[in-house]
Amino acid sequence: MNRLLMAFFLGCLPLGLYGAVIGEPVEYREGDTLMKGYLAYDGAIQGKRPGILVVHEWWGHNDYARRRAEQLAGMGYTALAVDMYGDGKQASHPKDAGRFAGEVKKNMDNAAARFEAAMDLLQSHETVAADEISAIGYCFGGGIVLEMARRGVNLDLVGSFHGSLPTSNPAVKGVVKAEVLVFNGADDPFVKSEHVEAFVSEMEQAGVNYSFTNYKGAKHSFTNPQADKFGKAFDLPLQYNREADEQSWDALSKALKAIYGSGSVSKAP
């Protein structure tokens, strides 16, 4: 993908932002399972910086998750697009995507082990401040990062973009360490009003530092420029919404900056 197309894909950001970004496939293991991720960082930045985990949609570890990792790298973080399915497995049809996602979600202990294996890899990278880790996720991945927060994984912030909200493991007061941001499409048919009400009640009762943003007119997968193509191909209510995409990313960026500041990294001369 050339730099002009990449800038358009990532929301028309300045091309110079990505000039020194290094992206590299990485392999790691959780038990006997080989995981294939993608690490991105700015090679012109000196010293250690916060690390951000990026959890993919139900389609699996694909270019979209990688591009988001590169976007975060361009902002001064080191980002790891994780592999929750194993072996970098991807789905090209919703039936397979649903099956892959279901296999992970039916065993959340195993899902947590895979997430933490990726987190260990990120923390061990030479560019990362190991005690400054956050996570974001999309659709399936949004639900995963919320589950990790509920489990008390040591994260500073989690951001869920059009992610699933229901859980069999509701947050308990004093367990959640992360600030929780949820960005939801108000017209997403997969997220019912009762899901939203239950989530808000759960967060309030557990005393979680959270925010929930509903974007009017936005449907499922509103951050992915390829959502319309997938929606038409499989007759699914998926639709890209540039305004909601840009607003939600801006909110995430500001929240990360509020936690980590902007003076902890510097460009090489």
QUILIN-V145627 format. One record per residue. N is the residue number from 1. RES is the residue in one small letter. SS is DSSP state (a for helix, b for strand, c for the rest). OMEGA is omega in degrees with one decimal (NA if undefined). BURIAL is + if it has 16 or more other C-alpha atoms within 10 Angstrom, else -. Layout:
# QUILIN-V145627
n->N res->RES ss->SS omega->OMEGA burial->BURIAL
n->N res->RES ss->SS omega->OMEGA burial->BURIAL
This chain:
# QUILIN-V145627
n->1 res->m ss->c omega->179.6 burial->-
n->2 res->n ss->c omega->-171.0 burial->-
n->3 res->r ss->a omega->179.4 burial->-
n->4 res->l ss->a omega->178.9 burial->-
n->5 res->l ss->a omega->179.0 burial->-
n->6 res->m ss->a omega->179.6 burial->+
n->7 res->a ss->a omega->177.9 burial->+
n->8 res->f ss->a omega->-178.6 burial->-
n->9 res->f ss->a omega->-176.1 burial->+
n->10 res->l ss->c omega->172.6 burial->+
n->11 res->g ss->c omega->175.7 burial->+
n->12 res->c ss->c omega->176.8 burial->-
n->13 res->l ss->c omega->-177.1 burial->-
n->14 res->p ss->c omega->-178.1 burial->-
n->15 res->l ss->a omega->-177.6 burial->-
n->16 res->g ss->a omega->-178.5 burial->-
n->17 res->l ss->a omega->-173.5 burial->+
n->18 res->y ss->a omega->-172.6 burial->+
n->19 res->g ss->c omega->-175.4 burial->-
n->20 res->a ss->c omega->-177.9 burial->-
n->21 res->v ss->b omega->176.3 burial->+
n->22 res->i ss->b omega->176.3 burial->+
n->23 res->g ss->b omega->-176.3 burial->+
n->24 res->e ss->b omega->173.9 burial->-
n->25 res->p ss->b omega->178.3 burial->-
n->26 res->v ss->b omega->176.5 burial->-
n->27 res->e ss->b omega->177.5 burial->+
n->28 res->y ss->b omega->-175.9 burial->+
n->29 res->r ss->b omega->166.8 burial->-
n->30 res->e ss->b omega->-173.1 burial->+
n->31 res->g ss->c omega->-180.0 burial->-
n->32 res->d ss->c omega->-175.0 burial->-
n->33 res->t ss->b omega->175.6 burial->-
n->34 res->l ss->b omega->178.8 burial->-
n->35 res->m ss->b omega->-178.1 burial->+
n->36 res->k ss->b omega->-178.6 burial->+
n->37 res->g ss->b omega->-178.3 burial->+
n->38 res->y ss->b omega->-176.4 burial->+
n->39 res->l ss->b omega->180.0 burial->+
n->40 res->a ss->b omega->177.9 burial->+
n->41 res->y ss->b omega->179.1 burial->+
n->42 res->d ss->b omega->-176.9 burial->+
n->43 res->g ss->c omega->179.6 burial->+
n->44 res->a ss->c omega->179.4 burial->-
n->45 res->i ss->b omega->178.0 burial->+
n->46 res->q ss->b omega->174.7 burial->-
n->47 res->g ss->c omega->-177.4 burial->-
n->48 res->k ss->c omega->-177.0 burial->+
n->49 res->r ss->b omega->176.8 burial->+
n->50 res->p ss->b omega->177.3 burial->+
n->51 res->g ss->b omega->-179.4 burial->+
n->52 res->i ss->b omega->173.8 burial->+
n->53 res->l ss->b omega->178.9 burial->+
n->54 res->v ss->b omega->-178.1 burial->+
n->55 res->v ss->b omega->-171.2 burial->+
n->56 res->h ss->c omega->171.9 burial->+
n->57 res->e ss->c omega->-177.9 burial->+
n->58 res->w ss->c omega->177.2 burial->+
n->59 res->w ss->c omega->-179.6 burial->+
n->60 res->g ss->b omega->-177.7 burial->+
n->61 res->h ss->c omega->-175.1 burial->+
n->62 res->n ss->c omega->-176.8 burial->+
n->63 res->d ss->a omega->-178.9 burial->-
n->64 res->y ss->a omega->177.9 burial->+
n->65 res->a ss->a omega->179.5 burial->+
n->66 res->r ss->a omega->179.8 burial->+
n->67 res->r ss->a omega->177.0 burial->+
n->68 res->r ss->a omega->176.2 burial->+
n->69 res->a ss->a omega->178.2 burial->+
n->70 res->e ss->a omega->177.9 burial->+
n->71 res->q ss->a omega->177.7 burial->+
n->72 res->l ss->a omega->177.7 burial->+
n->73 res->a ss->a omega->177.7 burial->+
n->74 res->g ss->a omega->178.2 burial->+
n->75 res->m ss->c omega->176.0 burial->+
n->76 res->g ss->c omega->178.1 burial->+
n->77 res->y ss->c omega->165.4 burial->+
n->78 res->t ss->b omega->-173.9 burial->+
n->79 res->a ss->b omega->177.4 burial->+
n->80 res->l ss->b omega->170.9 burial->+
n->81 res->a ss->b omega->-170.8 burial->+
n->82 res->v ss->c omega->176.8 burial->+
n->83 res->d ss->c omega->179.6 burial->+
n->84 res->m ss->c omega->-176.9 burial->+
n->85 res->y ss->c omega->-177.4 burial->+
n->86 res->g ss->c omega->178.1 burial->+
n->87 res->d ss->c omega->179.7 burial->+
n->88 res->g ss->c omega->-173.1 burial->+
n->89 res->k ss->c omega->178.0 burial->+
n->90 res->q ss->b omega->177.1 burial->+
n->91 res->a ss->c omega->175.8 burial->+
n->92 res->s ss->c omega->179.7 burial->-
n->93 res->h ss->c omega->-179.2 burial->-
n->94 res->p ss->a omega->179.4 burial->-
n->95 res->k ss->a omega->178.5 burial->-
n->96 res->d ss->a omega->179.4 burial->-
n->97 res->a ss->a omega->178.9 burial->+
n->98 res->g ss->a omega->179.7 burial->-
n->99 res->r ss->a omega->179.6 burial->-
n->100 res->f ss->a omega->-179.2 burial->+
n->101 res->a ss->a omega->-179.6 burial->+
n->102 res->g ss->a omega->179.7 burial->-
n->103 res->e ss->a omega->178.7 burial->-
n->104 res->v ss->a omega->-172.6 burial->+
n->105 res->k ss->a omega->-179.6 burial->+
n->106 res->k ss->c omega->177.6 burial->-
n->107 res->n ss->c omega->-174.5 burial->-
n->108 res->m ss->a omega->174.3 burial->+
n->109 res->d ss->a omega->178.1 burial->-
n->110 res->n ss->a omega->177.2 burial->-
n->111 res->a ss->a omega->179.0 burial->+
n->112 res->a ss->a omega->178.8 burial->+
n->113 res->a ss->a omega->178.6 burial->-
n->114 res->r ss->a omega->178.3 burial->+
n->115 res->f ss->a omega->-176.9 burial->+
n->116 res->e ss->a omega->174.1 burial->+
n->117 res->a ss->a omega->176.8 burial->+
n->118 res->a ss->a omega->179.7 burial->+
n->119 res->m ss->a omega->177.5 burial->+
n->120 res->d ss->a omega->179.8 burial->-
n->121 res->l ss->a omega->-179.9 burial->+
n->122 res->l ss->a omega->-178.5 burial->+
n->123 res->q ss->a omega->-177.3 burial->+
n->124 res->s ss->a omega->-178.0 burial->-
n->125 res->h ss->c omega->-174.0 burial->-
n->126 res->e ss->c omega->-177.9 burial->-
n->127 res->t ss->c omega->-168.3 burial->+
n->128 res->v ss->b omega->169.3 burial->+
n->129 res->a ss->b omega->-167.5 burial->+
n->130 res->a ss->b omega->-178.9 burial->+
n->131 res->d ss->b omega->179.5 burial->-
n->132 res->e ss->b omega->-174.9 burial->+
n->133 res->i ss->b omega->173.9 burial->+
n->134 res->s ss->b omega->-178.5 burial->+
n->135 res->a ss->b omega->172.8 burial->+
n->136 res->i ss->b omega->180.0 burial->+
n->137 res->g ss->b omega->-176.3 burial->+
n->138 res->y ss->b omega->179.4 burial->+
n->139 res->c ss->c omega->175.1 burial->+
n->140 res->f ss->a omega->-178.6 burial->+
n->141 res->g ss->a omega->176.0 burial->+
n->142 res->g ss->a omega->176.4 burial->+
n->143 res->g ss->a omega->-179.9 burial->+
n->144 res->i ss->a omega->-177.7 burial->+
n->145 res->v ss->a omega->175.2 burial->+
n->146 res->l ss->a omega->178.0 burial->+
n->147 res->e ss->a omega->178.7 burial->+
n->148 res->m ss->a omega->176.6 burial->+
n->149 res->a ss->a omega->179.4 burial->+
n->150 res->r ss->a omega->-178.9 burial->+
n->151 res->r ss->c omega->178.4 burial->+
n->152 res->g ss->c omega->175.9 burial->-
n->153 res->v ss->c omega->-172.6 burial->+
n->154 res->n ss->c omega->179.4 burial->+
n->155 res->l ss->c omega->178.0 burial->+
n->156 res->d ss->c omega->-177.6 burial->+
n->157 res->l ss->b omega->167.3 burial->+
n->158 res->v ss->b omega->177.8 burial->+
n->159 res->g ss->b omega->-179.3 burial->+
n->160 res->s ss->b omega->177.9 burial->+
n->161 res->f ss->b omega->-175.8 burial->+
n->162 res->h ss->c omega->-178.3 burial->+
n->163 res->g ss->c omega->178.1 burial->+
n->164 res->s ss->c omega->-175.3 burial->+
n->165 res->l ss->c omega->-176.8 burial->+
n->166 res->p ss->c omega->-179.7 burial->+
n->167 res->t ss->c omega->171.8 burial->-
n->168 res->s ss->c omega->-177.8 burial->-
n->169 res->n ss->c omega->-175.5 burial->-
n->170 res->p ss->c omega->-179.4 burial->+
n->171 res->a ss->c omega->178.8 burial->+
n->172 res->v ss->c omega->-178.2 burial->+
n->173 res->k ss->c omega->177.6 burial->-
n->174 res->g ss->c omega->-177.1 burial->-
n->175 res->v ss->c omega->-175.7 burial->+
n->176 res->v ss->c omega->180.0 burial->+
n->177 res->k ss->c omega->-171.6 burial->+
n->178 res->a ss->c omega->162.9 burial->+
n->179 res->e ss->b omega->-174.4 burial->+
n->180 res->v ss->b omega->176.1 burial->+
n->181 res->l ss->b omega->176.6 burial->+
n->182 res->v ss->b omega->178.1 burial->+
n->183 res->f ss->b omega->-170.0 burial->+
n->184 res->n ss->b omega->172.9 burial->+
n->185 res->g ss->b omega->-177.6 burial->+
n->186 res->a ss->c omega->-180.0 burial->+
n->187 res->d ss->c omega->177.8 burial->+
n->188 res->d ss->c omega->-177.6 burial->+
n->189 res->p ss->c omega->178.9 burial->-
n->190 res->f ss->c omega->179.9 burial->-
n->191 res->v ss->c omega->-176.4 burial->+
n->192 res->k ss->c omega->179.5 burial->-
n->193 res->s ss->a omega->179.2 burial->-
n->194 res->e ss->a omega->175.3 burial->-
n->195 res->h ss->a omega->-179.8 burial->-
n->196 res->v ss->a omega->-179.3 burial->+
n->197 res->e ss->a omega->-179.9 burial->-
n->198 res->a ss->a omega->-179.9 burial->+
n->199 res->f ss->a omega->180.0 burial->+
n->200 res->v ss->a omega->178.4 burial->+
n->201 res->s ss->a omega->179.3 burial->-
n->202 res->e ss->a omega->-179.1 burial->+
n->203 res->m ss->a omega->-179.4 burial->+
n->204 res->e ss->a omega->-177.8 burial->-
n->205 res->q ss->a omega->-179.1 burial->-
n->206 res->a ss->a omega->178.9 burial->+
n->207 res->g ss->c omega->-177.6 burial->-
n->208 res->v ss->c omega->171.7 burial->+
n->209 res->n ss->c omega->-172.1 burial->-
n->210 res->y ss->b omega->169.3 burial->+
n->211 res->s ss->b omega->178.6 burial->-
n->212 res->f ss->b omega->-178.4 burial->-
n->213 res->t ss->b omega->175.9 burial->-
n->214 res->n ss->b omega->179.0 burial->+
n->215 res->y ss->b omega->-177.7 burial->+
n->216 res->k ss->c omega->178.0 burial->-
n->217 res->g ss->c omega->-178.5 burial->-
n->218 res->a ss->c omega->178.6 burial->+
n->219 res->k ss->c omega->-177.9 burial->+
n->220 res->h ss->b omega->177.9 burial->+
n->221 res->s ss->c omega->-172.9 burial->+
n->222 res->f ss->c omega->179.3 burial->+
n->223 res->t ss->c omega->-172.9 burial->+
n->224 res->n ss->c omega->-179.5 burial->+
n->225 res->p ss->c omega->178.9 burial->+
n->226 res->q ss->c omega->-175.9 burial->-
n->227 res->a ss->a omega->-178.4 burial->+
n->228 res->d ss->a omega->179.2 burial->+
n->229 res->k ss->a omega->178.8 burial->-
n->230 res->f ss->a omega->-179.4 burial->+
n->231 res->g ss->a omega->-179.8 burial->+
n->232 res->k ss->a omega->-176.9 burial->-
n->233 res->a ss->a omega->-173.2 burial->-
n->234 res->f ss->a omega->179.1 burial->-
n->235 res->d ss->c omega->179.7 burial->-
n->236 res->l ss->c omega->-178.9 burial->-
n->237 res->p ss->c omega->179.8 burial->+
n->238 res->l ss->b omega->-178.8 burial->+
n->239 res->q ss->c omega->175.1 burial->+
n->240 res->y ss->c omega->178.5 burial->+
n->241 res->n ss->c omega->-174.0 burial->+
n->242 res->r ss->a omega->-177.3 burial->-
n->243 res->e ss->a omega->179.9 burial->-
n->244 res->a ss->a omega->177.7 burial->+
n->245 res->d ss->a omega->-177.0 burial->+
n->246 res->e ss->a omega->-178.8 burial->-
n->247 res->q ss->a omega->-179.3 burial->-
n->248 res->s ss->a omega->179.0 burial->+
n->249 res->w ss->a omega->177.3 burial->+
n->250 res->d ss->a omega->178.7 burial->-
n->251 res->a ss->a omega->176.7 burial->-
n->252 res->l ss->a omega->-178.2 burial->+
n->253 res->s ss->a omega->-179.8 burial->-
n->254 res->k ss->a omega->179.4 burial->-
n->255 res->a ss->a omega->177.7 burial->+
n->256 res->l ss->a omega->179.4 burial->+
n->257 res->k ss->a omega->178.9 burial->-
n->258 res->a ss->a omega->179.7 burial->-
n->259 res->i ss->a omega->-170.6 burial->-
n->260 res->y ss->a omega->-178.2 burial->+
n->261 res->g ss->c omega->-178.0 burial->-
n->262 res->s ss->c omega->-176.3 burial->-
n->263 res->g ss->c omega->-174.4 burial->-
n->264 res->s ss->c omega->179.2 burial->-
n->265 res->v ss->c omega->178.6 burial->-
n->266 res->s ss->b omega->178.1 burial->-
n->267 res->k ss->b omega->174.1 burial->-
n->268 res->a ss->c omega->-179.4 burial->-
n->269 res->p ss->c omega->NA burial->-
